[in-house]
């Protein structure tokens, strides 16, 4: 765990926030991207 920059395991809420953003109008200009949700690893 000490090797993880955030110092913790990822939580479902961490992924949910990205999913909500991508499903919102705020991400209208985002196209064809892969989003790595890895906590800085």
Beta strands, then each sheet from edge to edge (+ up, - down):
end
